[in-house]
Amino acid sequence: MTRLTHTLEVAQIARTIARALNLNEDLTEAIAMGHDLGHTPFGHIGEDEIGSLHPGGFRHNHQSLRIVEQLEKEGQGLNLTWEVRQGILMHSKPRGDFLRGDLVEGLTLEGQICRISDAIAYLNHDLMDAFRAGVLQDSQLPLGVFSVLGERHSKRVDTMVTDIIEHSWAATGIGNGASPPMITMGETARSAFNTLREFMFQRVYIPEDRGVQGRAARKIVRLLYKHFDANRDEIPSEYNARSKSEDAAAVDFISGMTDHYAMRTAEAIRPGITAPFSEQRFNL
């Protein structure tokens, strides 16, 4: 899965939920389209590595907001509403039950839709990728996940989306809720969803970071950062012009790379560094 296909999946899921709840579909799609603009190559491994190297730290949601506010249109930024920018900034989720009310306080309903749609898209696609790669087998999943969410990719997505719509109906304005409406899931589906997400962290996401390709990904990001931080004249001139800070130009350049572009660039700097990826494509 690439950032582009993931973004399109998030937008499709988010618009479906927004339409069913009679919310602002255009706002929902705008947030979905911009939510991962600042994501690094190699997913969260790349994000963590840049964060440890750059003095100012790094979070991909903050970088996504930086792109639309400060870097686009030759450094002028895009004319986006506060609601779009807020949704982009607050789409990131902690490990564990991220549907708690205190985690979305002040976030628009459309922003909440994109936040949960992002998790639905990456979790289901990553699970499918893990099956195809032989990293996981059906029998290894926690008991009850398939029986609640479904045994097929399409069924799991449908179950999650339908459950969200049914349990977020107060967002339509129909009925009198005792508290402000939230985008949420029912207890049964929510429990299965959180169980599956935690399982993926333990069996796929964190082990990937410790594997051969995970370590190689960190080496590539580290090489790129140190190289371009020390040789800022090699950064394309438009990045230096838009970043308005020499310290930020290297991060802006690297965070906008795809996996393959990062590998090609690193290979040109240090031949052989991408060898662990030669047999199987790295995919997060």
RAGILIN-V613248 format. One record per residue. N is the residue number from 1. PHI is phi in whole degrees, -180 to 180 (none if undefined). PSI is psi in whole degrees, 0 to 359 (999 if undefined). D_LAST is the distance of its C-alpha to the last C-alpha in Angstrom with 2 decimals. Layout:
n:N phi:PHI psi:PSI d_last:D_LAST
n:N phi:PHI psi:PSI d_last:D_LAST
//
This chain:
n:1 phi:none psi:132 d_last:7.22
n:2 phi:-101 psi:170 d_last:8.31
n:3 phi:-60 psi:325 d_last:9.67
n:4 phi:-68 psi:310 d_last:12.93
n:5 phi:-65 psi:323 d_last:12.40
n:6 phi:-63 psi:315 d_last:10.71
n:7 phi:-61 psi:319 d_last:13.74
n:8 phi:-65 psi:321 d_last:16.12
n:9 phi:-64 psi:317 d_last:15.14
n:10 phi:-61 psi:315 d_last:15.63
n:11 phi:-62 psi:319 d_last:18.87
n:12 phi:-64 psi:313 d_last:20.14
n:13 phi:-64 psi:315 d_last:19.71
n:14 phi:-64 psi:317 d_last:21.15
n:15 phi:-66 psi:324 d_last:24.07
n:16 phi:-60 psi:313 d_last:24.92
n:17 phi:-67 psi:316 d_last:25.29
n:18 phi:-62 psi:319 d_last:27.15
n:19 phi:-65 psi:316 d_last:29.52
n:20 phi:-63 psi:329 d_last:30.34
n:21 phi:-97 psi:7 d_last:31.17
n:22 phi:60 psi:40 d_last:33.14
n:23 phi:-103 psi:183 d_last:31.14
n:24 phi:-79 psi:101 d_last:30.41
n:25 phi:-65 psi:321 d_last:28.02
n:26 phi:-66 psi:318 d_last:28.07
n:27 phi:-62 psi:316 d_last:27.21
n:28 phi:-59 psi:315 d_last:24.34
n:29 phi:-68 psi:322 d_last:22.93
n:30 phi:-61 psi:318 d_last:23.53
n:31 phi:-64 psi:314 d_last:21.50
n:32 phi:-61 psi:318 d_last:18.59
n:33 phi:-67 psi:331 d_last:18.75
n:34 phi:-101 psi:356 d_last:18.81
n:35 phi:-66 psi:330 d_last:16.56
n:36 phi:-114 psi:20 d_last:13.51
n:37 phi:-58 psi:328 d_last:15.72
n:38 phi:-96 psi:11 d_last:15.41
n:39 phi:-73 psi:144 d_last:11.71
n:40 phi:-81 psi:165 d_last:11.11
n:41 phi:-63 psi:152 d_last:9.37
n:42 phi:65 psi:30 d_last:6.40
n:43 phi:56 psi:224 d_last:5.77
n:44 phi:-74 psi:340 d_last:8.02
n:45 phi:-65 psi:314 d_last:8.84
n:46 phi:-63 psi:320 d_last:10.34
n:47 phi:-62 psi:314 d_last:11.96
n:48 phi:-65 psi:321 d_last:13.51
n:49 phi:-68 psi:315 d_last:14.76
n:50 phi:-63 psi:321 d_last:16.40
n:51 phi:-61 psi:326 d_last:17.80
n:52 phi:-80 psi:339 d_last:19.45
n:53 phi:-94 psi:321 d_last:20.87
n:54 phi:-81 psi:129 d_last:22.19
n:55 phi:-56 psi:328 d_last:25.45
n:56 phi:-86 psi:2 d_last:24.79
n:57 phi:73 psi:180 d_last:21.42
n:58 phi:-158 psi:131 d_last:18.40
n:59 phi:-134 psi:131 d_last:16.79
n:60 phi:-66 psi:330 d_last:14.71
n:61 phi:-69 psi:323 d_last:16.96
n:62 phi:-67 psi:322 d_last:20.00
n:63 phi:-68 psi:322 d_last:18.84
n:64 phi:-60 psi:317 d_last:18.36
n:65 phi:-67 psi:321 d_last:21.91
n:66 phi:-61 psi:321 d_last:23.16
n:67 phi:-62 psi:311 d_last:22.16
n:68 phi:-76 psi:334 d_last:24.07
n:69 phi:-91 psi:327 d_last:26.93
n:70 phi:-125 psi:335 d_last:27.57
n:71 phi:-102 psi:326 d_last:25.84
n:72 phi:-67 psi:161 d_last:26.18
n:73 phi:55 psi:50 d_last:29.55
n:74 phi:57 psi:39 d_last:30.39
n:75 phi:91 psi:1 d_last:30.01
n:76 phi:-89 psi:338 d_last:31.85
n:77 phi:84 psi:166 d_last:28.99
n:78 phi:-96 psi:153 d_last:28.78
n:79 phi:-88 psi:76 d_last:31.37
n:80 phi:-105 psi:152 d_last:29.23
n:81 phi:-71 psi:163 d_last:30.67
n:82 phi:-61 psi:323 d_last:30.26
n:83 phi:-65 psi:321 d_last:28.60
n:84 phi:-66 psi:313 d_last:25.79
n:85 phi:-65 psi:322 d_last:25.24
n:86 phi:-64 psi:317 d_last:25.44
n:87 phi:-63 psi:321 d_last:22.85
n:88 phi:-64 psi:315 d_last:20.34
n:89 phi:-67 psi:324 d_last:21.16
n:90 phi:-102 psi:15 d_last:21.09
n:91 phi:-77 psi:340 d_last:18.01
n:92 phi:-69 psi:148 d_last:16.02
n:93 phi:-130 psi:142 d_last:16.39
n:94 phi:-79 psi:167 d_last:17.24
n:95 phi:-70 psi:148 d_last:16.42
n:96 phi:100 psi:200 d_last:19.10
n:97 phi:-77 psi:98 d_last:21.19
n:98 phi:-88 psi:3 d_last:20.27
n:99 phi:-92 psi:9 d_last:22.91
n:100 phi:-63 psi:142 d_last:25.79
n:101 phi:-61 psi:326 d_last:28.30
n:102 phi:-68 psi:343 d_last:28.55
n:103 phi:-85 psi:346 d_last:24.95
n:104 phi:-121 psi:19 d_last:25.70
n:105 phi:-60 psi:124 d_last:29.27
n:106 phi:88 psi:351 d_last:30.36
n:107 phi:-83 psi:136 d_last:27.31
n:108 phi:-61 psi:159 d_last:28.40
n:109 phi:-61 psi:322 d_last:27.86
n:110 phi:-65 psi:322 d_last:25.89
n:111 phi:-65 psi:322 d_last:23.62
n:112 phi:-65 psi:323 d_last:23.25
n:113 phi:-62 psi:314 d_last:22.40
n:114 phi:-66 psi:324 d_last:19.49
n:115 phi:-61 psi:313 d_last:18.28
n:116 phi:-78 psi:329 d_last:18.31
n:117 phi:-66 psi:325 d_last:17.17
n:118 phi:-60 psi:315 d_last:13.90
n:119 phi:-67 psi:319 d_last:13.37
n:120 phi:-60 psi:315 d_last:14.69
n:121 phi:-66 psi:308 d_last:12.46
n:122 phi:-72 psi:325 d_last:8.97
n:123 phi:-65 psi:312 d_last:10.51
n:124 phi:-69 psi:321 d_last:12.18
n:125 phi:-71 psi:321 d_last:9.72
n:126 phi:-65 psi:324 d_last:7.19
n:127 phi:-64 psi:317 d_last:10.58
n:128 phi:-64 psi:319 d_last:11.68
n:129 phi:-63 psi:321 d_last:8.95
n:130 phi:-66 psi:323 d_last:9.84
n:131 phi:-65 psi:314 d_last:13.42
n:132 phi:-64 psi:324 d_last:13.33
n:133 phi:-81 psi:353 d_last:11.96
n:134 phi:79 psi:12 d_last:14.63
n:135 phi:-74 psi:327 d_last:12.73
n:136 phi:-130 psi:155 d_last:14.53
n:137 phi:-120 psi:154 d_last:17.87
n:138 phi:-52 psi:319 d_last:19.48
n:139 phi:-68 psi:345 d_last:22.07
n:140 phi:-86 psi:346 d_last:19.82
n:141 phi:-70 psi:150 d_last:18.96
n:142 phi:-56 psi:143 d_last:21.31
n:143 phi:-60 psi:137 d_last:24.64
n:144 phi:96 psi:340 d_last:25.25
n:145 phi:-63 psi:310 d_last:21.76
n:146 phi:-68 psi:321 d_last:22.39
n:147 phi:-65 psi:330 d_last:26.03
n:148 phi:-89 psi:313 d_last:25.32
n:149 phi:-94 psi:335 d_last:22.29
n:150 phi:118 psi:155 d_last:22.76
n:151 phi:-92 psi:345 d_last:21.82
n:152 phi:-112 psi:154 d_last:20.25
n:153 phi:-54 psi:308 d_last:17.29
n:154 phi:-63 psi:322 d_last:19.88
n:155 phi:-67 psi:320 d_last:22.13
n:156 phi:-64 psi:316 d_last:19.69
n:157 phi:-62 psi:315 d_last:18.92
n:158 phi:-62 psi:317 d_last:22.67
n:159 phi:-61 psi:314 d_last:23.65
n:160 phi:-64 psi:313 d_last:21.60
n:161 phi:-63 psi:314 d_last:22.82
n:162 phi:-62 psi:318 d_last:26.35
n:163 phi:-64 psi:319 d_last:26.49
n:164 phi:-62 psi:315 d_last:25.49
n:165 phi:-62 psi:314 d_last:28.20
n:166 phi:-64 psi:323 d_last:30.76
n:167 phi:-97 psi:3 d_last:30.31
n:168 phi:-118 psi:21 d_last:30.04
n:169 phi:-61 psi:333 d_last:33.19
n:170 phi:-60 psi:338 d_last:35.04
n:171 phi:-67 psi:341 d_last:32.96
n:172 phi:-75 psi:345 d_last:35.01
n:173 phi:89 psi:357 d_last:38.12
n:174 phi:-89 psi:123 d_last:39.73
n:175 phi:96 psi:165 d_last:41.25
n:176 phi:-113 psi:103 d_last:42.01
n:177 phi:-84 psi:147 d_last:39.32
n:178 phi:-76 psi:340 d_last:40.55
n:179 phi:-133 psi:166 d_last:37.67
n:180 phi:-57 psi:141 d_last:35.53
n:181 phi:-65 psi:150 d_last:33.12
n:182 phi:-136 psi:156 d_last:29.45
n:183 phi:-90 psi:117 d_last:26.45
n:184 phi:-148 psi:186 d_last:25.83
n:185 phi:-129 psi:161 d_last:25.62
n:186 phi:-71 psi:160 d_last:28.30
n:187 phi:-59 psi:319 d_last:28.42
n:188 phi:-66 psi:308 d_last:27.66
n:189 phi:-67 psi:322 d_last:24.53
n:190 phi:-63 psi:318 d_last:23.42
n:191 phi:-64 psi:315 d_last:23.92
n:192 phi:-65 psi:320 d_last:21.99
n:193 phi:-63 psi:312 d_last:19.08
n:194 phi:-66 psi:325 d_last:19.04
n:195 phi:-64 psi:316 d_last:19.49
n:196 phi:-66 psi:319 d_last:16.50
n:197 phi:-64 psi:316 d_last:14.29
n:198 phi:-66 psi:321 d_last:15.80
n:199 phi:-60 psi:318 d_last:15.43
n:200 phi:-66 psi:323 d_last:11.64
n:201 phi:-61 psi:315 d_last:11.80
n:202 phi:-73 psi:323 d_last:14.27
n:203 phi:-102 psi:339 d_last:13.07
n:204 phi:-122 psi:303 d_last:9.27
n:205 phi:-69 psi:306 d_last:7.90
n:206 phi:-69 psi:315 d_last:11.00
n:207 phi:-59 psi:328 d_last:11.74
n:208 phi:-62 psi:325 d_last:8.56
n:209 phi:-68 psi:331 d_last:10.08
n:210 phi:-94 psi:349 d_last:13.34
n:211 phi:-76 psi:179 d_last:12.73
n:212 phi:-60 psi:313 d_last:13.95
n:213 phi:-70 psi:326 d_last:10.87
n:214 phi:-62 psi:316 d_last:9.87
n:215 phi:-67 psi:323 d_last:13.50
n:216 phi:-66 psi:322 d_last:13.61
n:217 phi:-61 psi:317 d_last:10.98
n:218 phi:-63 psi:319 d_last:13.28
n:219 phi:-63 psi:320 d_last:16.25
n:220 phi:-65 psi:311 d_last:15.27
n:221 phi:-63 psi:319 d_last:14.83
n:222 phi:-64 psi:318 d_last:17.99
n:223 phi:-62 psi:313 d_last:19.84
n:224 phi:-61 psi:315 d_last:19.18
n:225 phi:-64 psi:310 d_last:20.29
n:226 phi:-65 psi:324 d_last:23.34
n:227 phi:-67 psi:310 d_last:24.31
n:228 phi:-77 psi:336 d_last:24.33
n:229 phi:-70 psi:327 d_last:25.78
n:230 phi:-88 psi:340 d_last:28.58
n:231 phi:-127 psi:66 d_last:28.99
n:232 phi:-68 psi:343 d_last:28.78
n:233 phi:-70 psi:343 d_last:31.02
n:234 phi:-87 psi:351 d_last:28.19
n:235 phi:-75 psi:133 d_last:26.11
n:236 phi:-49 psi:138 d_last:26.99
n:237 phi:-58 psi:327 d_last:30.04
n:238 phi:-64 psi:332 d_last:28.77
n:239 phi:-71 psi:318 d_last:26.27
n:240 phi:-64 psi:323 d_last:29.17
n:241 phi:-70 psi:319 d_last:31.30
n:242 phi:-82 psi:327 d_last:28.97
n:243 phi:-69 psi:333 d_last:27.58
n:244 phi:59 psi:17 d_last:31.19
n:245 phi:-160 psi:126 d_last:30.30
n:246 phi:-62 psi:325 d_last:29.75
n:247 phi:-66 psi:330 d_last:27.65
n:248 phi:-90 psi:340 d_last:25.14
n:249 phi:-60 psi:317 d_last:25.04
n:250 phi:-64 psi:318 d_last:22.70
n:251 phi:-66 psi:316 d_last:20.13
n:252 phi:-60 psi:320 d_last:20.57
n:253 phi:-68 psi:310 d_last:20.17
n:254 phi:-68 psi:318 d_last:17.06
n:255 phi:-66 psi:341 d_last:15.17
n:256 phi:-90 psi:0 d_last:15.91
n:257 phi:-81 psi:148 d_last:14.44
n:258 phi:-82 psi:169 d_last:11.76
n:259 phi:-56 psi:311 d_last:9.77
n:260 phi:-68 psi:321 d_last:12.71
n:261 phi:-66 psi:320 d_last:15.37
n:262 phi:-62 psi:318 d_last:14.42
n:263 phi:-67 psi:317 d_last:14.66
n:264 phi:-63 psi:319 d_last:17.90
n:265 phi:-67 psi:317 d_last:19.34
n:266 phi:-66 psi:322 d_last:18.72
n:267 phi:-65 psi:325 d_last:20.18
n:268 phi:-69 psi:330 d_last:23.19
n:269 phi:-80 psi:315 d_last:23.78
n:270 phi:-138 psi:93 d_last:23.36
n:271 phi:-55 psi:136 d_last:23.44
n:272 phi:99 psi:348 d_last:21.62
n:273 phi:-69 psi:338 d_last:18.92
n:274 phi:-95 psi:10 d_last:16.19
n:275 phi:-54 psi:321 d_last:17.79
n:276 phi:-62 psi:345 d_last:15.14
n:277 phi:-98 psi:0 d_last:13.00
n:278 phi:-68 psi:329 d_last:16.11
n:279 phi:-93 psi:331 d_last:15.96
n:280 phi:-143 psi:133 d_last:12.48
n:281 phi:-66 psi:134 d_last:9.89
n:282 phi:-75 psi:133 d_last:6.85
n:283 phi:-145 psi:121 d_last:3.78
n:284 phi:-120 psi:999 d_last:0.00
//
